[in-house]
Amino acid sequence: MGSGIAGCVAAIAAAQAGARVALCCAGKLFGGSSFFEGTWGLGLIAPENTADEQDLCQTITKVGEGVVDKDLVCCFVHNIAPTLEWLQHDCHVSLRHASKGKTQQRDYLPCFDHKHRAWYGLEHDVLKTGFEQQFSLLSIECYAHLSLVDIQTCSNDDADDDTSDGNGASGTDNTSGEKICGVELYDLIGKRFVHFACSSVVLATGGFGGLFSPTLTQPDVLSVAHSIALIRGANLVNTEFMQFMPCIVKPVRGLIFNEKTFKYAHLSAGAGEIRDESETRSSSETQLEPQTQDGEGGNALYDPLHDARLLDQRSEHGPFSARLDDAAIDLAIDGSTTRTAQVHYELPVQLPEFMQTYFSWLQTTAQVKPGDPLEIALWPHASSGGLLIDTQARCVGGPTGLYAAGECCGGMHGADRLGGLSSANGLVFGRIAGAAAAAHARVIAHAQTAMQKQMQKLPDRVLPQRARAQQYLQQIRKCMQRYAGIRRCAEELQHAQSTLEKLRAQMNASLVPADQASIDQASVEQTSAGEHPTKHINELRYDTILCYNLLQEALLVLHAMSWRAESRGSHYRSDIPHKLKRFEGMQKVFLDPRDHAIIRSELLDRA
């Protein structure tokens, strides 16, 4: 599930291992954050050599402030170079390299890193061409616009006696005692539910960006797969660590802002038209924090947006981090009335290569010339946490045969993530997940018969109309944007949780029998032209399922943010703006096995 880098790589690796593979995605083929159209492609780092692997492992742990799984980190780093070799030679995907003699330029220093690494570029068009060739060569069946609705499982009694995964193991921490036997999907074009029988599922559906609006993720990142997996016994980890990135909102909206240009920028608090309530702050909320000493050693209130030293430091990394002094810049931007900042440049005559590439792309894509004034805001971008997996990419606690890769999983990153490691994660664990899923599928032959036994009945009560469902989805995302942004506090997180619980009660009260639901005018016109009304009932069923899954996922994230009552890396609590020793470790989030309405947490120390 998912056609970003992780999903595509998993499909190819599984097919190379001899499995019959279906690659399904909610949007078009080649989607998700991997193929986000607001940038030229993806940067990628790797250890320079074998000796550099140990340093990279230590740096990931240090930058992640200990909130990592040491086994996953070692597995991750050790497999980057072999996976890049595989990508180039087995998948025939060429990588962009930094120009000779320029790899040590400051702009090639990875976000949050202390040294240069081997740097590569993954260009969208090159990836697509290489992947398409492999899909054809390996007979991988690709299905666009199929959205995950549910994961089907069966008990050991409904399956064959052989429950190993092909490696002699029955799975890691599989407390559910269940096995994968299929998936239920919704065809967004044909407006029908589709069932696939299978013994292995790889979730590569992206992170939590779909919980927010606006966001720097693609519309096909629905952010519901985690909730579906947790109902089946899986666990989340590091869910509270969500990266927020500066993005351009004027003169174009929704494009990545190159943080490297901060050192040439003059910033001022945003002003002008207020676009959306969730994107603004009241005057009582506007504040410049944290306080920083002035030149005389006092604590005079000052505007960090004018601090050249902080702007130079801020140019070293894209995502916000509470760990660094330059957090004051992001908090000042987010604390302005419009939650934006105006950017004016004084660019050098000779731009560094990395910056030349960015401005050339920006001019081609949006007709924005180098040095043009911009307006920027902090939008959610990528998740550092997700489903808890082991070194074989199996979902810990979930049913046997369930795997995860890419931004959908967590543990190999911590409170902050080094630049270039998100794409590396998709490649490495996508390949691991695909191979492991294929090995498991080879020895499990129960899926077809078990799937027929376990097919779920579609909901017979639905939201009364599609417009109502869209309102609920928008309310969930606006609530998350307003209360779960870069500045969080116990009071607002609790308010958000209460708001969503009330919303769930409203949704429950509004449900009607499916055959009594309203069909909008467009649907009536389509029906009169010969389209069966069942399709429109299916739309309402899907919308209802999507609303409940998104709401549950939002509550899981809010729970994690509330539980971590400290500030660490990308997680900033304005009411507790410092780290606490008792939170040193990964937070595991799971559903109470007796009552799925109850969300629980516990601390894992695997660093």
LUMDOVEX-31145 format. One record per atom (N, C-alpha, C): x, y, z. Coordinates in steps of 0.2 Angstrom, whole numbers, plus 5000, padded with zeros to 4 digits. Layout:
// residues N
XYZ ...
END
This chain:
// residues 607
500449945000 500050005000 500450065000 500450104995 500750174994 501250164988 501350224985 501750224979 502250274979 502550294985 503050334986 503750294985 504250314987 504950284986 504850214990 504650214996 504650155000 504150104997 503550124995 503150074992 503350044986 503650084981 503950064975 504450014976 504950034980 505549994982 505349924985 504849924989 504549864992 504249814987 503849844983 503549804977 504049774973 504649814971 505149784967 505549734970 505749744977 506049694981 505649624982 505049634983 504649574984 504549534977 504449574972 504449534965 505049504963 505649534965 506249504963 506349444967 506049444973 506049384977 505549324975 505249334970 504749284967 504049294969 503849344973 503149354975 502749384969 502149374969 501649404965 501449464969 501449524966 501449584969 500949634966 500449664970 500049714968 500249774972 500349834968 500549894971 499949944971 499649964977 499050004977 499150064980 498850124978 498950184981 498250224980 498150274985 497550314985 497550364980 498150384978 498150434972 498350414966 498750454962 499050424956 499650384957 499850344953 500550314954 501050364954 501550344959 502050394961 501850454964 501650444971 501350494974 501650504981 501250534986 501550544993 502050594993 502350604999 502850655000 503450644995 503650574994 504150564989 504150604983 503550604980 503550644973 503150704974 503250744980 502950804981 503150854976 502650884972 502850924966 503050994968 503151004975 503351074977 504151074978 504451024975 505251024975 505450984969 506150994968 506450964962 506550884963 506550864969 506750794970 506950784978 507350734979 507550724986 508250714987 508550754992 509250744994 509250674998 509850644998 509950585001 510750585004 510850565010 511550555012 511650485014 512250465014 512550395015 513150405019 513350355022 514050355025 514550355020 515150395021 515650405016 516050335015 516050295020 516450235020 516250195026 516550135027 516350095032 516450125039 517050155039 517250195046 516750245048 516450275042 515950335044 515250305046 515150245046 514450215048 514450225055 514950205059 514850215067 514750285069 515050335065 514950405067 514250425065 513950395060 513250415058 512750385063 512950325065 512450295070 512450335077 513050355079 513150395085 512750465084 512850495078 512550565076 511850555076 511550505073 510850495073 510550495080 510850455085 510650445092 510750515095 511250555094 511350615098 510850665095 510850675089 510350725086 509650705088 509550635088 508850615090 508750615097 509250645101 509150645108 508950585112 509250525109 509150465113 508550425111 508050465108 507450435107 507450395100 507850335101 507850295095 507950225097 507850175092 507950105093 508650095090 509150075095 509850065092 509950015087 509549955088 509549905083 509349925076 508749965076 508549995070 509050045067 509350085071 509850135068 510450095065 510650045068 511250005065 511049975059 510449945059 510249905053 510149955047 509850015049 509750065044 510350095041 510850115045 511450145042 511850095038 511950035041 512349975038 512049965031 511349975030 511049955023 511050005018 511250075020 511150125015 511550115009 512150105010 512650095004 512450035000 512349975003 512149914998 511449934995 510949964998 510349984995 510450034989 510850084989 511050124984 511350084978 511750044980 512150004975 511549964971 511149934975 510549894972 510149934967 509949994970 509550044966 509850064959 510450074959 510850094953 510950034948 511149974951 511249924947 510749874945 510249864950 509749814949 509049854946 509049914948 508449954946 508550004941 509250014939 509450054934 509250134935 509250154941 509150224943 509750254944 509850304941 510450344942 510350404947 510950414950 510850464956 511250534954 510950584956 511350654955 511850654960 512450684958 513050694962 513150764963 513450784969 513750854969 514250864964 514350924962 514950934957 515550924961 516050894957 516750884960 517050944963 517250944969 517650994972 517151044976 516451024976 515951064979 515551034985 515750964986 515450924991 515550954998 516050994999 516251015005 515951085006 515551115001 515251175003 514751175008 514651225012 514251225018 513551205016 513251215011 512551205009 512451125008 513051085007 512951015007 513050985014 513051015019 513050995026 512350975027 512250905029 511550885030 511250925036 510650935036 510250965042 510450925048 510650965053 510750945060 511450905061 511850895055 512450855055 513050895057 513550865059 514150895061 514750895056 514550855051 515050845046 514750825039 515150825034 514850815027 514850735026 514350715023 514250645021 514250635013 514250575011 514150565004 513450585002 513350634997 512750664996 512450644989 511850624988 511550604982 510850644981 510650644975 510050674973 509650624970 508950624972 508450574968 508050614965 508050624958 507650664954 507050624952 506450654953 505850624952 505750594945 505950624940 505850594933 506250534932 506850534935 507350474934 507050414938 506850434944 506550374948 505950344945 505450384942 504850364939 505050314933 505550334929 505750294923 506050234925 506450234930 506750174933 506250124936 505850154940 505350104943 504850074938 504650114933 504150094928 504450034924 505050034923 505349984919 505349924923 505549924930 505549874934 504849844935 504349884936 503649864936 503449814930 503649844924 503449804918 503849734918 504549744919 504949684919 504749624924 504549644930 504349604935 503649584936 503249614931 502449604931 502149624937 502349674940 502049704946 501349734944 500849724947 500149744945 500049814949 499949864946 499849934949 499149954948 498949974954 498250004954 498250074958 498050124954 498050184957 497250204959 497250244964 496550274966 496250214970 496550174973 496250124978 496550144985 496050154989 496150184996 496050125001 496550115006 496550065011 495950085016 495550035016 494950035021 495049995027 495349935026 495449885032 495949835030 496249805035 496649755035 496349695037 496249635034 495949575036 496449525039 496249495044 496649445048 496249385049 496549335051 496249275053 496649245059 496349205062 496749165068 497149105065 497549085070 497949025068 497448965066 496848965069 496448905068 496148905060 496148965058 495848975051 496448965045 497048955048 497648955043 497948895043 498548885039 498948825039 499348825045 499548765047 499948755053 500648795052 500948795046 501548835046 501448905046 501748935052 501649005053 502249045053 502749015050 503449055050 503449105044 503849155045 503949205040 504449185034 504649125034 505149115029 505849115032 505949145037 506549155040 506649115047 506149065048 506149025054 505849065060 505549125059 505249155064 504449165063 504049175068 503349185068 503149255068 503649295069 503549365069 503749395076 503849455077 504149485083 503649515087 503549495093 503049525098 502349525095 502249475092 501549465089 501049445094 500749495098 500349485103 499649475101 499449485094 498749485092 498549415091 499049365089 498949295087 498549295081 498649345077 498249345070 498749345065 498449325059 498849335053 498549375047 498949405043 498649435037 498349385032 497649405030 497449365025 497149405019 497149475020 496949515014 496849585016 496649625012 496549695013 495849715009 495549765012 494949795009 495049865007 494949875001 495149944998 494449974995 494550034993 493950074990 494250104984 493850084978 494050114972 493750184971 494150234971 493950304971 493650324965 493850284959 493550304953 492950264951 492950194952 492350154951 491850154956 492050184962 491550194968 491250124970 491750074971 491550014974 492149984978 491949944983 492449914987 492749854984 493449844985 493849794982 494149754987 494249684986 494549644991 495149604988 495749614991 496249574989 496449524994 496549454992 496749404996 497549404996 497849405002 498549405002 498849385009 499449365009 499749335015 500149395018 500349445014 500849495017 500549565014 500649615019 500449675017 501049725019 501249765015 501749815017 501449885017 501449915022 501149985023 501650035022 501650075016 502050125015 501650185013 501250205017 500650255016 500850325018 501450335021 501650405023 501550415030 501650475032 501650495039 500950525041 501050575046 500450605049 500250675045 500550695040 500450755037 499750765035 499350715033 498650715031 498150735037 498450735043 498050765048 497950835049 498350875045 498350945045 498150975039 497951045040 497751085034 497951155036 498351195032 498751165026 499351125028 499651085023 500151045025 500651035018 501251015019 501651005014 501650935011 501150905013 501150835010 500550835004 500650785000 500150774995 499450754997 498950764994 498250754996 498150674997 498550634993 498450564994 498750535000 499150575004 499350555011 498750565016 498350505016 497750515020 497850505028 498450475030 498550475037 498050435041 497850375038 497350335042 497650265043 498150245039 498350175040 498650155047 498950205050 499150185057 498550165061 498050205061 497450185065 497150115063 497150105057 496950035055 497349985057 498049995057 498549945060 498449935067 498349995071 498349985078 497749945080 497149945077 496649905078 496749835078 497249815074 497549745073 498049735078 498249775082 498749755087 499449795087 499549825081 500149865080 500249915085 500849945085 501050005090 501350055086 501250115089 501550175086 502150195091 502650235088 503250255092 503450325089 503650365094 503850435092 503350475088 502750465089 502250495086 502150565087 502450595092 502450665094 502950705090 503450675086 503950705083 503750725076 503450775074 503250795068 503650855066 503950855060 504350905057 503950965054 504051025056 503751085053 504351115049 504151135043 504651165038 504351235036 504851285035 504651345032 504451335024 503851355022 503651355016 503451425013 503451425007 503251495003 502451495003 502151555005 501451555005 501251615000 501751664998 501651714993 502351724990 502351734984 501851754979 501551684976 501851624978 501551564977 501351534983 500951484983 500751444990 500951374990 501351354995 501451284996 502051254993 502551294992 503151274989 503751274995 504151224995 504651225000 505151285000 505251315005 505751375006 506451345007 506951365004 507551345005 507851375011 507951335016 508251365022 508951385022 509351365017 509951385016 510051465015 509451495012 509451565010 509351605016 509151575022 509051615028 509651665030 510251645028 510851685030 510951745025 510551745020 510551805016 509851845016 509451825021 508751855022 508751905027 508251955026 508052005031 507251985032 507051965039 506451945040 506051995044 505351995043 504952045047 504252005048 503952015054 503351985055 502851995049 502451935048 501951945042 501351995044 501152015039 500552065040 500152055033 499452085034 499052085028 498452035029 498252015024 497551975024 497651905028 497151895032 497151835036 496751785032 497051725031 496751685026 496251635029 496451615035 496151555038 496251565046 495651545050 495751555057 496251505060 496351445057 496851405060 497551425058 497651475054 498251495052 498451565056 498051585060 498151645064 498151635071 498451685074 498451685082 498151755084 497851755090 497551815093 498151855096 498051915097 498551955100 498751935107 498351905111 498551875117 498951815117 498951785111 499451725110 500051745107 500151805104 500751825100 501251835105 501851805105 502351815109 503051795106 503551825108 504251815106 504551765111 504651705109 504951665114 505451615111 505951585114 506151605121 506451665121 506551695127 506951755128 507651745127 507951795124 508751785123 509051855126 509651845128 509951905131 510151955126 510152015128 510352065123 511052085123 511352125120 512052145119 512352165126 511952185131 512152215137 512152155142 511952095140 511852045145 511252045149 510752085147 510052085150 509652045147 508952045149 508452005146 507952045142 508152095139 507652135135 507352095130 506652115129 506352085124 506552105117 506652065113 506952085106 506652045101 506752055094 506452025089 506951975086 506951915087 507451865084 507451865076 506951885073 506951895066 507451935063 507751985067 508252035065 508952005068 508951955071 509651925073 510051895068 510551925065 510951895060 511251835062 511451825068 511851765071 511351705071 510751715073 510251665073 510051645066 509951695061 509751685055 510251635051 510951655053 511451615050 511451545052 511251535059 511251465062 510651435059 510051465058 509451435056 509551415048 510051435045 510151415038 510451345038 510651315043 510951255043 510451195043 509851205044 509351155044 508651175042 508251125039 507551145037 507051145042 506951085046 506451085051 506551125057 506051145060 506051175067 506351125072 506751155077 506951115082 507051155089 506751125094 506751165100 507451155104 507851105101 508451095103 508951155102 508851195098 509351245096 509051315097 509551365098 509351435099 508951465094 509051445088 508751475082 507951455082 507751415087 507051395088 506651465089 506951515091 506651575092 506351605086 506751595080 506551625074 505851595072 505851525072 505151485070 504651505075 504751515081 504251535086 503951605085 504451645083 504251715081 503851715075 503951675070 503551675064 502851645065 502851595069 502251565071 501851605076 502251645080 501851685085 501551755082 501751765076 501451835073 500751825072 500351875071 499651875070 499451825064 499851835058 499651795052 500051725052 500451715057 500851655057 501351655051 501551705049 501951715043 502551765044 503051765040 503551815040 503751835033 503851905032 504051925026 504851915025 505051895019 505751885018 505951925012 506551965013 506852005008 507651985008 507851975002 508551955001 509052005000 509651985002 510252024999 510751964997 510651944991 511051884989 511751904986 512251854987 512851864984 512851864976 513351894973 513351884966 513451814964 513851774967 513951704965 513651664971 513151634969 512751584973 513051514974 513051484980 513351414980 512951374976 513151314973 512851274969 512151244971 512151224977 511551204980 510951254979 511151314981 510651364980 510451384973 510951384969 510851394962 510351344959 510351284961 509951234959 509251254961 509151274968 508551284971 508151344967 508551404966 508251464963 508051454956 508451414952 508351394945 507651354945 507551304950 506951264950 506351314952 506451364956 505951404959 505751444953 506151474949 506051514943 505651484938 505851414937 505551374931 504851354934 504751334940 504151314942 503651364944 503851424947 503351474949 503551544947 503951544942 504151614939 504351664945 504651634950 504951674956 505651684955 505951744954 506651754952 507051754958 507751744958 508151744964 508151824967 508051824973 507951884976 507251914977 506751884974 506151914974 505851904982 505551954984 505251954991 504751894992 504751864997 504351804999 503951815005 503451775006 503151765013 503151695014 503351675021 503451605022 503051595029 502851525030 502551505036 502851435037 502651415043 502851345046 502251295045 502351245040 501851195039 502151125041 501651085043 501951015044 502150985038 502750945038 503050915033 503150845033 503450815038 503650745038 503650725045 503450655046 503450625053 504150585054 504350595060 504950555062 504750495065 504150485067 503850425070 503350395066 503150335068 502550295065 502550225068 502350185064 502250115066 502950085069 502950055075 503550025077 503649955074 504249955071 504449895067 505149865070 505249805068 505949775070 506349775064 506949745064 507449755059 507249715052 506749675053 506449645047 505849685044 505749745047 505149785045 504549765047 504449715051 503849685054 503549735059 502849745058 502549785063 502449745070 502849775075 502849745081 502149745085 501949685087 501349685090 500749665085 500849675079 500349675074 500249605072 499849585067 499749515064 500349495060 500449435060 501049405056 500849425049 501349445045 501349465038 501149535037 501249575043 501149655042 501749685043 501949725038 502649765037 502449835036 502949875037 502949945036 503649975034 503650025030 504250055027 504150125026 504650165026 504650235024 504350275030 504050335028 503850385033 503250355038 502950295036 502450265039 502750235046 503350215046 503650185052 504150225056 504350205062 504750245066 505250205070 505650245074 506150205078 506850215075 506950225069 507650235066 507850315066 507350355068 507450425069 507250445076 507450495078 507350515085 506950585085 507050625090 506750685091 506850735086 507450735083 507650765077 507950715072 507850735065 508050685060 508550715056 509150685054 509650715050 509350725043 509550775040 509350785033 509550735028 509150715024 509350665019 509250595021 508950585027 508850515030 508150495029 507650535027 506950515026 506950475020 507250495014 507250465008 507650395009 508250405013 508650345014 508250285017 507850315022 507350265026 506950225021 506650265017 506150235012 506450185008 507050195005 507450145001 507650085005 507950095011 508250045015 507649995018 507150025021 506649985024 506149965019 506049995014 505649975008 505949905005 506549905004 506849845001 506849795007 506949805013 506949755018 506249725019 505749775019 505049755020 504849705014 504949725008 504749695002 505049625002 505749615003 506049545003 505749505009 505649535015 505349495021 504649475019 504249525016 503549505015 503449455010 503949445005 503949395000 504149325003 504649325007 504849265011 504249235015 503849285018 503249265022 502749235018 502649265012 502049245008 502149175005 502849165004 502949095001 502749035005 502749045011 502648985016 501948995019 501549045017 500849045020 500349045014 499948995014 499448985008 498748985010 498649015016 497949015018 497549075016 497849125013 497449195012 496849185009 496749145003 496149154999 495549125003 495649065006 495049035010 494949075016 495449105019 495349135026 495049205024 495249235019 494949305017 494149295016 493949245013 493249235012 492849225018 493149195023 492849195030 492849255034 493349295033 493449355037 493149425034 492949425028 492649485025 492149525029 492349585030 491949625035 491249655031 490749655035 490149685032 490249765032 490049795027 490149865026 489649895031 489849955033 489349995038 488650005035 488149985039 487549995037 487250065039 487650105043 487450165045 488050215043 487850275040 488350315037 488150385039 488650435037 488550505038 487950525033 487550565034 486950575030 487150605023 487650635022 487850665015 488550675015 488850675008 489550685007 489750755010 489350805009 489550875011 489750875019 489350835022 489450835030 490050795031 490250745028 490850705029 491450755027 491450795022 491950835020 492050895026 491450915029 491550965034 491850935040 491750875042 492050835048 492850835046 492950805040 493750805039 494050865039 493750925037 494050985037 494151005045 493650995049 493651015056 494250975059 494350915058 494850875061 495550905059 495650925053 496250945051 496451015053 495851065053 495951125056 496151125063 495851085067 495951075074 496651055075 496951005071 497650985072 498051045070 497951085065 498351135063 498351195069 497851205072 497751255077 498051235083 498051175085 498251155092 498851115093 499051085087 499551035087 500151055082 500251125082 500751145078 501451145081 501851195080 502551185083 502551215090 502051255092 501951275099 501351235102 501551195107 500951155110 500951165118 500451155121 500451165128 499851115131 499851095137 499451045140 498651075139 498551135140 497851165140 497551155133 497951175128 497751175121 497651105118 498151055120 498150985118 497450955121 497350975127 496750945130 496150975127 496151035125 495551065122 495451035115 496051015111 495950985105 495650915106 495850875111 495650815112 494850815113 494650865118 493950865119 493550885113 493850935109 493450955103 493350895098 493850845098 493750795093 493350735096 493350735103 492850685106 492150705105 492050775105 491350805104 491150795097 491650795092 491550795085 491350715084 491650675087 491450605086 490750585089 490550625094 489850615097 489350645092 489550695089 489150725083 489050675077 489650655076 489650605070 489150545072 489250515078 488850455080 488150475079 487950535082 487250555082 486950565075 487350585070 487150605064 487050545059 487250485061 487250425057 486550405055 486450385049 485750365047 485850295043 485350255042 485350195038 485650215031 486050175028 486350185022 485850205016 485250165017 484750175011 484350235012 484450275018 484050335019 484550395018 485150385016 485650445016 485450485010 485650555010 485450595005 486050584999 485750594993 486250594987 486250664984 486850694984 486850764981 486650764974 486550834972 486250844965 486750814960 487350814960 487850794955 487750714955 487650684961 487550614961 486850594957 486350634958 485750624955 485750624948 486150674945 486250684938 486650624935 487150594939 487450544937 487050474937 486650474942 486150414942 485650414936 485450474935 484950474930 485250464923 485950464923 486250454916 486450384916 486250344921 486350264920 486750244926 487050284930 487450254935 487050224941 487250174944 486850134949 486950174956 486350184959 486350224965 486850194971 486950124970 487350094975 488050124975 488250154970 488950184970 488950244974 488350274975 488350334979 488350314986 487950264988 487950234995 488650214997 489050184992 489750164993 490150224995 490050284991 490450344993 490350365000 489650365002 489550385009 489850335014 489850275012 490150225017 490950235017 491250245012 491950265012 492050325016 491750375014 491850445018 491750435025 491250395027 491150385035 491750345038 491950295034 492550255037 493150305037 493250345032 493850385032 493750435038 493250465039 493150515045 493350485051 493050425053 493150395059 493950375060 494250345054 494950335055 495350395056 495250445052 495650505053 495550535060 494950535062 494850565069 495250515074 495250455074 495550415078 496350425078 496550435072 497250445071 497450515074 497050565073 497150625076 497250625084 496750585087 496750575094 497450535096 497650485092 498250455094 498850505094 498850545089 499450595089 499350645095 498750665096 498650715102 498850685109 498650615109 498850585115 499650585116 499950565111 500750565111 500950635113 500750685110 500950755112 500850775119 500250755121 500050765128 500550725133 500650665132 501050625136 501750645137 502050675132 502750695132 502750765135 502750775141 502650835144 503350865145 503650885140 504350915139 504450935132 505050975131 505150995124 505850955122 505750925116 506350885114 506350885106 506850915103 506850905096 506250945093 505950915088 505350945085 504750945089 504750915095 504150925099 504350975104 503951035104 504051095108 503351105112 503451105119 502951125123 503051195126 502651245125 502751305127 502751315135 502351265138 502251265145 502851225149 503251185145 503751155148 504351155143 504651215142 505151225136 505851195138 505851135140 506551105142 506451025142 507050995142 506950915142 506950895149 506650835150 506650805157 506850735156 507350715161 507650655161 507150595160 506650595164 506150545164 505850525157 505950575152 505650555146 506150535141 506750515143 507250495139 507150425136 506850415131 506650355128 506050365123 505950305119 505350315114 504750305118 504250335115 503550325118 503150275113 502950225116 502550175112 501850195114 501450195108 500750215109 500350155106 499850135110 499450075107 498750075110 498250035107 497550035109 497449985115 497049995120 496949945125 496649885121 496949825122 496649765118 495949755120 495649775126 495049755128 494549815126 494749875125 494349935123 494749975119 494649975112 495050015107 494850085108 494350105112 494250175113 494750205117 495150165121 495650195126 496350185123 496650245123 497350245120 497850245126 498350205126 498850205131 499550215128 500050225133 500750245132 501150205137 501750195134 502250175139 502950185136 503450195140 504150215138 504550155136 504850155130 505350105128 506050135128 506450105131 507150125131 507550075127 507650095121 508050045116 508650085114 508850145116 509450175114 510050145116 
END
